Amino acid sequence: MPDFRFSPKPNRAREIPWRPWSSEAFAQAERERKPILLAISAVWCHWCHVMDETTYSDPEVITSVRERYVPVRVDNDERPDVNARYNMGGWPTTAFLAPDGTTLTGATYLPPEQMRTVLDEVARWYEEHREEVARRAAEMREMRHTGAASATASLRSESVEAFAKSVAQNFDEEYAGFGDAPKFPQPELLEFLLLESEMSGNERYLSMVVRTLLAMARGGMYDHVEGGFFRYSTTRDWSIPHFEKMAEDHAGLVRVLALLLARTRHDELRATLRSALGYLMTVLRDRASGFFAGSQDADEEYYALPLEERRERKAPYVDRTVYADRNAALAGALVLAGAVLDDDAIVSAATRTLDAIRTQLRDPDGLLYHVRRPGEAPSVRGLLADQSSYLRALLDAHDVTHDAHFLDDAMMLFAAIEQRFSAEGDGFYDHAGIEERLGRLALADRPITENALIAESLIRLSAVRGEERYRAAAQRILLLYANTFAHAGAFAAAYARALRRFLSPSLV
């Protein structure tokens, strides 16, 4: 059996004959005329562990899955492309698919009694409607098309200003942050507001960033004993967190803190940045390789203890799997943090991570592998998120160190992105097609965030190199989403930031 990762607590989930995401699994479903049970989980996910310990340990569930389904298990962190197309609103995701990958129905966590009923109902429904599902799927495939930028699209500062106002309307004036519970850090949104406050002179946007960072730093979202941010708050007032610590979140928050401190002195947030860096460097970073781990597990009881008592207990599990996009994003954030703190050791650690990515995670085409488990070769090639994060981090490193090899690497990387990811009608697909395009992976997807990050990097490249072709490429990407980006809500923050940068040539 492949090396699936289950709950660390006692469970029977491994008794289910899980298959990896593969053509063999899809072929088996087609051959046996069975639906697929797709379980998307994550090593850090509390409710994924609960589902292993309860639902997937239930004897009736195990029997039903064995007899009536082809069970496929996917790790969200290792296959974010699969998650992007099949996530049902959180983790765990429990999705039911036809053998061609068409989604039948799905949910998140299902307790044993509910899962028994759903397994029975979906299997019976699919048996009765198999031909209808296949016909509709074929019709949908015929209707697919790749859009281009609208002929009426234009890039206007009014669009950025309207987006900023809509964000401000969602600000929580009492507790800071955006929206109600659960409340997430949303670093891309904070970074946009930070830039917009600088360009517009609107001090309220700056205040929203400072107040939100302080609310997280002072409340339950921050580990005041060992340092580091938890994943999100279950409460509106930031008091009760979900206790995972994620490399991805730290990359965004460290970046925002560094950019903020480059603009304005704030001793309390400077101390928070120092503390967060301490956590990253002592817990998540592997000194031997220079890479950062993906996450540290949640353990509510452990994090409630004072330092002395924590030392007597085993710390929560750290997933030492290396993810290219998160390591690149952390490296970019750390090089900015090292610069603002005048800390050469942090800058050196960041550039060492980038060099490790360059030498250990690149394929022969110059693209990054996505994942490397401890002791294994890297795998999963050609995901746009890895390339976009790495491109931005290379430019961050060049800005701080002025080392020409980072700029050279950035230009070579963009050339590889153009060659392997370019979409019909401009922009870039999220997948280079190196991994098998099974199920909904066959659908062309141009994610707004990754495309926006590339556009922003191209604007920076154009300014540094003085080459209009990079700016023209950024413009084509931005025009693609100009009429629709506002519909993406907070997910459009990176796009709005790139658009503001494009419309403000004085910004580098």
C-alpha positions in Angstrom: 0.0 0.0 0.0 1.3 3.5 -0.8 2.5 5.5 2.2 -0.8 7.2 3.2 -0.8 9.3 6.3 -3.5 8.6 8.8 -4.4 9.9 12.3 -1.6 9.3 14.8 -4.2 8.0 17.2 -5.6 4.4 17.1 -7.8 3.9 14.1 -8.8 1.4 11.4 -8.7 3.7 8.4 -5.9 1.8 6.8 -8.2 -1.3 6.5 -9.9 0.5 3.6 -8.0 -0.4 0.4 -7.2 3.2 -0.5 -5.7 3.9 -3.9 -3.6 6.9 -4.8 -4.8 9.5 -7.3 -3.9 7.6 -10.4 -5.0 6.4 -13.8 -5.1 2.9 -12.3 -7.8 3.9 -9.8 -9.9 5.6 -12.4 -9.6 2.6 -14.7 -10.6 0.3 -11.9 -13.7 2.4 -11.2 -14.6 2.2 -14.9 -14.0 -1.5 -15.2 -15.9 -2.4 -12.0 -18.7 0.2 -12.8 -18.3 1.7 -9.3 -18.2 5.3 -8.1 -15.1 6.7 -6.5 -14.9 7.8 -2.9 -12.4 10.7 -2.9 -11.0 11.6 0.6 -8.9 14.7 0.7 -7.1 15.1 4.0 -4.0 16.8 5.5 -1.5 15.7 8.0 -2.2 18.7 10.2 -6.0 18.5 9.9 -7.8 17.8 13.3 -11.1 16.7 11.8 -9.3 14.5 9.2 -7.8 12.7 12.2 -11.3 12.5 13.8 -12.7 11.0 10.6 -10.0 8.4 10.5 -10.6 7.5 14.2 -14.4 7.4 13.9 -16.0 7.1 10.4 -13.2 5.3 8.6 -12.8 3.0 11.6 -16.5 2.0 11.6 -16.9 -1.7 10.5 -20.0 -1.0 8.4 -18.3 1.9 6.7 -15.2 -0.1 5.9 -17.3 -3.0 4.5 -19.5 -0.7 2.4 -16.5 1.2 0.9 -14.7 -2.1 0.2 -17.7 -3.6 -1.7 -19.3 -0.6 -3.4 -16.6 2.0 -4.1 -13.1 2.6 -5.4 -11.6 4.6 -2.5 -8.9 7.2 -3.4 -7.0 9.2 -0.8 -5.3 12.5 -1.5 -3.1 14.7 0.7 -4.2 18.3 0.2 -0.7 19.7 0.7 0.8 17.2 -1.8 -1.8 17.6 -4.5 -3.3 21.2 -4.2 -4.4 20.9 -7.8 -6.7 18.0 -7.0 -8.0 19.9 -3.9 -8.7 23.0 -5.9 -11.1 21.1 -8.1 -12.8 18.8 -5.6 -12.8 20.5 -2.2 -16.2 20.6 -0.7 -15.7 23.5 1.7 -13.0 22.3 4.0 -11.0 19.4 5.3 -11.6 16.6 5.3 -13.4 16.6 2.0 -15.5 13.6 1.2 -16.4 13.6 -2.5 -18.2 11.1 -4.6 -17.2 10.8 -8.2 -18.2 9.0 -11.3 -15.4 6.9 -12.9 -14.6 9.8 -15.3 -14.1 12.2 -12.4 -17.5 13.9 -12.6 -18.6 15.1 -9.1 -21.8 13.4 -7.9 -22.0 14.9 -4.5 -19.9 15.5 -1.4 -19.4 17.0 2.1 -16.7 17.6 4.6 -16.7 15.6 7.9 -19.4 12.9 8.0 -19.9 11.0 11.3 -20.2 7.2 11.0 -24.0 7.0 11.1 -24.4 9.7 8.4 -21.6 8.1 6.3 -23.4 4.7 6.3 -26.5 6.3 4.9 -24.7 8.4 2.3 -22.6 5.5 1.1 -25.8 3.5 0.5 -27.7 6.3 -1.2 -24.9 7.4 -3.5 -24.1 3.8 -4.6 -27.8 3.1 -5.3 -28.3 6.4 -7.1 -25.3 6.0 -9.3 -26.4 2.4 -10.2 -29.7 3.8 -11.4 -28.4 6.9 -13.2 -25.0 5.8 -14.6 -25.9 6.3 -18.2 -27.4 9.7 -17.5 -24.3 10.9 -15.6 -22.0 9.8 -18.5 -24.2 11.6 -21.1 -24.2 14.8 -19.1 -20.5 14.6 -18.5 -19.9 14.2 -22.3 -22.1 17.2 -23.0 -20.2 19.4 -20.5 -16.9 18.4 -22.1 -18.2 19.6 -25.5 -19.1 22.9 -24.0 -15.7 23.7 -22.5 -13.9 26.6 -23.9 -11.0 28.9 -22.9 -11.9 32.5 -22.6 -9.8 35.5 -23.5 -9.8 39.0 -22.2 -12.9 41.0 -23.0 -12.6 43.5 -25.8 -14.0 46.1 -23.4 -11.5 45.3 -20.6 -9.5 48.2 -19.3 -7.1 48.8 -16.4 -8.4 51.6 -14.2 -7.4 52.9 -10.8 -11.1 53.3 -10.0 -11.3 49.5 -10.0 -8.7 49.3 -7.3 -10.3 52.0 -5.2 -13.7 50.3 -5.4 -12.1 47.0 -4.3 -10.4 48.7 -1.3 -13.6 50.3 -0.2 -15.4 47.0 -0.4 -12.7 45.4 1.8 -12.9 48.3 4.3 -16.7 47.7 4.6 -16.0 44.2 5.8 -13.5 45.3 8.5 -14.4 44.4 12.0 -14.2 47.7 13.9 -14.5 46.1 17.3 -12.0 43.2 17.0 -10.1 44.0 13.8 -9.7 41.5 11.0 -12.4 40.8 8.4 -15.7 39.1 8.7 -17.1 37.1 11.5 -16.0 33.7 13.0 -14.1 31.7 12.0 -11.6 34.5 11.3 -8.5 34.0 9.1 -5.4 36.1 8.9 -5.7 36.8 5.2 -2.2 38.2 4.7 -2.7 38.8 0.9 -5.5 41.2 1.9 -3.3 42.9 4.5 -0.5 43.3 2.0 -2.9 44.9 -0.5 -4.2 47.4 2.1 -0.6 48.2 3.1 0.2 49.1 -0.5 -3.1 50.9 -1.0 -2.5 53.1 2.1 0.8 54.2 0.7 -0.5 55.0 -2.8 -3.8 56.6 -1.8 -2.6 58.3 1.4 -5.6 56.7 3.2 -4.4 56.2 6.8 -7.5 54.1 7.6 -6.1 51.3 5.4 -2.8 51.4 7.3 -4.7 51.4 10.6 -6.7 48.3 9.6 -3.4 46.4 8.9 -1.8 47.5 12.2 -4.9 46.8 14.3 -5.4 43.3 12.7 -1.8 42.3 13.3 -1.9 43.6 16.9 -5.2 41.7 17.5 -3.6 38.5 16.3 -0.3 39.1 18.1 -1.9 39.9 21.5 -4.7 37.3 21.4 -5.1 33.5 21.2 -3.9 33.5 17.5 -0.3 33.7 18.7 1.6 31.3 20.8 3.0 33.5 23.6 5.2 30.7 25.0 7.1 29.2 22.0 6.2 31.8 19.3 4.4 31.5 16.0 0.9 32.1 14.7 -1.8 29.5 14.8 -3.8 28.8 11.6 -7.0 30.7 12.3 -9.3 31.9 15.1 -12.6 30.0 15.8 -13.9 33.2 17.4 -14.5 36.7 16.1 -12.3 38.2 18.8 -9.2 36.1 18.0 -9.3 34.5 21.4 -9.6 30.8 20.6 -7.5 29.4 17.7 -7.4 26.3 15.7 -4.0 25.2 16.9 -2.1 24.1 13.8 0.9 26.2 12.8 1.4 26.4 9.1 4.5 27.4 7.0 2.1 28.9 4.5 0.5 31.3 7.0 3.8 32.3 8.4 5.2 33.2 5.0 2.3 35.7 4.5 2.3 37.2 7.9 6.1 37.6 8.2 6.0 39.3 4.8 3.3 41.7 5.9 5.1 42.5 9.2 8.4 43.1 7.3 6.7 45.4 4.8 4.9 47.3 7.6 8.0 47.8 9.6 9.9 49.0 6.5 7.3 51.9 6.5 6.7 52.7 10.1 8.3 52.0 13.4 6.2 49.8 15.7 8.2 48.2 18.6 5.5 45.8 19.6 5.1 44.4 16.1 8.8 44.3 15.7 9.0 42.1 18.8 6.3 39.9 17.3 8.3 39.5 14.1 11.4 38.6 16.0 9.4 36.0 18.0 7.8 34.5 14.9 11.2 34.3 13.2 12.5 32.5 16.3 9.8 29.9 16.0 10.4 29.4 12.3 14.2 29.1 12.7 14.1 26.7 15.7 11.1 24.5 15.0 10.2 24.5 11.3 13.6 25.0 9.8 15.9 22.0 9.2 19.5 23.3 9.6 21.0 20.5 7.6 19.0 21.1 4.4 18.0 24.7 4.8 14.4 23.8 4.1 11.3 24.5 6.2 8.8 21.9 7.3 5.2 22.3 6.1 3.3 22.4 9.4 3.1 21.5 13.1 0.1 19.7 14.4 -2.6 21.0 16.6 -2.6 20.0 20.3 -4.9 22.1 22.4 -3.7 20.6 25.7 0.0 21.1 24.9 -0.4 24.8 23.9 -2.4 25.5 27.1 0.7 24.7 29.2 3.3 27.1 30.4 6.9 26.7 29.2 8.2 24.6 32.0 5.4 22.0 31.6 5.7 22.0 27.9 9.3 21.0 28.2 8.2 17.9 30.0 5.9 16.8 27.2 6.5 15.7 23.6 5.9 18.7 21.3 3.2 18.3 18.6 4.3 16.5 15.4 6.1 18.5 12.8 5.6 17.5 9.2 9.1 17.6 7.7 7.8 17.3 4.2 9.2 20.0 2.0 6.7 22.0 -0.2 8.3 24.2 -2.9 5.7 27.0 -2.9 5.8 27.4 0.9 9.6 27.3 1.1 9.9 29.8 -1.6 7.3 32.1 0.0 9.0 31.8 3.4 12.4 32.6 1.8 11.0 35.7 0.2 9.4 36.8 3.4 12.5 36.1 5.5 14.8 38.0 3.2 12.6 41.1 3.6 12.4 40.5 7.4 16.2 40.2 7.6 16.6 43.4 5.7 14.2 45.4 7.9 15.7 44.0 11.1 19.2 44.5 9.8 19.8 40.8 10.5 22.3 39.2 8.1 21.8 35.8 9.6 18.1 35.8 8.6 18.9 37.0 5.1 21.6 34.3 4.8 19.1 31.6 5.9 16.6 32.9 3.3 19.0 32.8 0.4 20.3 29.4 1.5 16.7 28.1 1.2 16.4 29.6 -2.3 19.6 28.0 -3.3 18.5 24.7 -2.0 15.3 25.0 -4.0 17.4 25.7 -7.1 19.7 22.7 -6.6 17.3 20.1 -5.2 13.8 20.8 -6.4 14.2 21.8 -10.0 13.4 19.5 -12.9 15.4 19.4 -16.2 13.1 22.0 -17.7 13.8 24.5 -15.0 10.4 24.0 -13.3 10.0 23.1 -9.6 8.8 19.9 -8.2 6.1 20.5 -5.6 6.9 18.1 -2.8 9.7 16.1 -1.2 9.0 13.7 1.7 11.9 13.0 4.0 14.3 10.5 2.5 12.5 10.5 -0.8 13.1 12.0 -4.2 11.0 15.1 -5.1 7.7 14.5 -6.9 4.6 16.2 -8.5 5.9 18.4 -11.3 4.5 21.4 -13.0 2.2 23.2 -10.6 1.9 27.0 -11.2 1.7 27.9 -7.5 5.3 26.7 -7.0 6.6 28.7 -9.9 4.8 31.9 -9.0 6.0 31.8 -5.4 9.6 31.1 -6.4 9.6 33.9 -9.0 8.5 36.5 -6.4 11.0 35.2 -3.9 13.9 35.4 -6.4 13.1 39.0 -7.0 12.8 39.7 -3.2 16.3 38.2 -2.8 17.7 40.3 -5.6 16.2 43.5 -4.2 17.9 42.9 -0.8 21.2 41.3 -1.8 21.7 42.7 -5.3 23.1 39.3 -6.2 22.7 39.0 -10.0 22.2 35.2 -10.0 18.8 35.7 -8.3 17.7 38.0 -11.2 19.1 35.6 -13.8 17.2 32.7 -12.2 14.0 34.8 -12.2 14.3 35.5 -15.9 15.0 31.8 -16.7 12.1 30.7 -14.6 9.7 33.0 -16.4 10.9 31.7 -19.7 10.1 28.2 -18.5 6.6 29.3 -17.2 5.9 30.9 -20.6 6.8 27.7 -22.4 4.9 25.2 -20.2 2.0 27.1 -18.7 0.8 29.6 -21.3 -3.0 29.5 -21.8 -5.1 30.2 -24.9 -6.2 33.8 -24.6 -3.4 34.8 -22.3 -2.6 34.0 -18.7 -1.3 30.8 -17.3 -2.9 27.5 -16.4 -2.4 26.1 -12.9 -1.0 22.8 -14.3 1.7 22.2 -17.0 0.2 18.8 -17.9 3.2 16.9 -16.7 1.2 15.0 -14.1 -1.8 13.0 -15.5 -4.9 15.2 -16.2 -7.4 12.9 -14.5 -11.0 13.8 -13.8 -11.5 17.5 -13.4 -7.8 18.2 -13.8 -8.6 18.1 -17.5 -10.5 21.3 -17.0 -8.4 24.3 -17.9 -8.0 26.6 -14.9 -6.3 30.0 -14.7 -6.2 30.8 -11.0 -6.4 34.5 -10.3 -4.0 34.5 -7.4 -1.1 32.8 -9.1 -1.6 34.8 -12.3 -1.6 38.0 -10.2 1.6 37.1 -8.4 3.3 36.4 -11.8 1.9 39.7 -13.2 3.3 41.6 -10.1 6.7 39.9 -10.6 6.7 40.8 -14.2 6.1 44.5 -13.4 9.1 44.3 -11.0 11.2 42.5 -13.6 10.4 45.2 -16.2 11.4 48.0 -13.7 14.7 46.3 -12.9 15.6 45.2 -16.4 14.1 48.1 -18.3 12.4 45.7 -20.7 8.9 46.6 -21.8 8.1 43.0 -22.8 7.7 42.0 -19.2 5.4 44.9 -18.5 3.4 44.0 -21.6 3.1 40.4 -20.5 1.8 41.6 -17.1 -0.7 43.9 -18.8 -2.1 41.0 -20.8 -2.6 39.0 -17.6 -4.3 41.9 -15.8 -6.7 42.5 -18.7 -7.8 38.9 -18.5 -9.5 39.5 -15.1 -10.2 43.2 -15.3 -14.0 42.9 -15.6 -14.4 40.0 -13.2 -11.8 40.2 -10.4 -14.2 41.9 -7.9 -16.4 38.8 -7.9 -13.6 36.9 -6.3 -13.9 38.8 -3.1 -10.9 38.6 -0.8 -9.3 36.1 -3.2 -8.8 39.0 -5.6 -6.4 40.8 -3.2 -3.3 39.8 -5.0 -4.8 40.9 -8.3 -5.8 44.3 -6.9 -2.3 44.7 -5.6 -0.7 43.9 -9.0 -3.1 46.2 -10.8 -2.2 49.1 -8.4 1.5 48.4 -9.0 0.9 48.4 -12.8 -0.9 51.7 -12.6 1.8 53.3 -10.5 5.0 53.1 -12.6 7.0 54.8 -9.8 6.6 51.6 -7.7 9.4 49.1 -8.2 
